[in-house]
Amino acid sequence: MMRPRVLAVVPARGGSKGLPGKNIRPLAGIPLVAHSLLLARMCPEVDRVILSTDSEAIADVARQFGADVPFRRPPELAEDGTPMWPVLRHALDAIETMDQVAYDYLLLLDPTSPGRLPEDVAAALQRLEAVPAADGIVGVSQPDFNPIWHCVVDRDGWLANLVETGASFHRRQDVPAVYRINASLYIWRAEFVRREREDWRTHGRHLMHEIPEIRAIHIDDIAGLQHAEYLVNSGLVNLPWLARKVVL
């Protein structure tokens, strides 16, 4: 039986508003985008790693870390409001056309979430392969503060429970586990990506792969970048590609 073919896509748009130049800003001594590229190189399950970008500056930096940049992302897929799903569909179609190869799985590695590890990719892929009815698997974590206790402002301006039953829980130990999608990793069956034109959350059945909340890093602004720097430099989060030479 042939091993399934896995395509890893690292999307890195050039027009970040919250943190200009975000994808090539340094984290622990290397550009942010390089963390996802080096992680993918450490995953034996991954057959090909590509960068999808509209920015030549990002492409130039990424190539220094072994990035394959086989195409320039079209401008209409690089706007502020462009969802990720059409970007992934474009990348898969472009590479399968270039390679004349059909991939079995697509792995999304968002550069702004560098806390996932090679063993996360391996475990998530193994779980997805074991459940044929699933279309994909998504990285999640348990938030430090359970959103069952979150609140909103009602139409009259008063505090109201986000979850109607939230007020019935008084002890942390009694609250049911809640998970947040943390953007650490996403893996889909390639056939689902080809077939599904809407966003992945609209249709399909998905599994969860949990990682510790401390590694559920997501960088959207300077505070997030500084927090990630602290986690890595203090040793609270260990990124193995920083400690070894990855063969590119």
HELIX and SHEET records of a PDB file:
HELIX    1   1 LYS A   22  ILE A   24  5                                   3    
HELIX    2   2 LEU A   32  ARG A   41  1                                  10    
HELIX    3   3 GLU A   56  ARG A   63  1                                   8    
HELIX    4   4 PRO A   75  LEU A   77  5                                   3    
HELIX    5   5 MET A   84  ASP A   99  1                                  16    
HELIX    6   6 PRO A  118  ALA A  130  1                                  13    
HELIX    7   7 PRO A  147  TRP A  149  5                                   3    
HELIX    8   8 GLU A  164  SER A  168  5                                   5    
HELIX    9   9 ARG A  172  ASP A  174  5                                   3    
HELIX   10  10 ALA A  190  ARG A  195  1                                   6    
HELIX   11  11 GLU A  213  ARG A  215  5                                   3    
HELIX   12  12 ILE A  222  ASN A  233  1                                  12    
HELIX   13  13 PRO A  240  LEU A  242  5                                   3    
SHEET    1   A 6 ARG A  48  SER A  52  0                                        
SHEET    2   A 6 VAL A   6  PRO A  11  1                                        
SHEET    3   A 6 TYR A 105  LEU A 108  1                                        
SHEET    4   A 6 ARG A 180  ARG A 189 -1                                        
SHEET    5   A 6 GLY A 136  SER A 141 -1                                        
SHEET    6   A 6 HIS A 206  GLU A 210  1                                        
SHEET    1   B 2 PRO A  26  LEU A  27  0                                        
SHEET    2   B 2 ILE A  30  PRO A  31 -1                                        
SHEET    1   C 2 CYS A 151  VAL A 153  0                                        
SHEET    2   C 2 LEU A 159  ASN A 161 -1                                        
END                                                                             
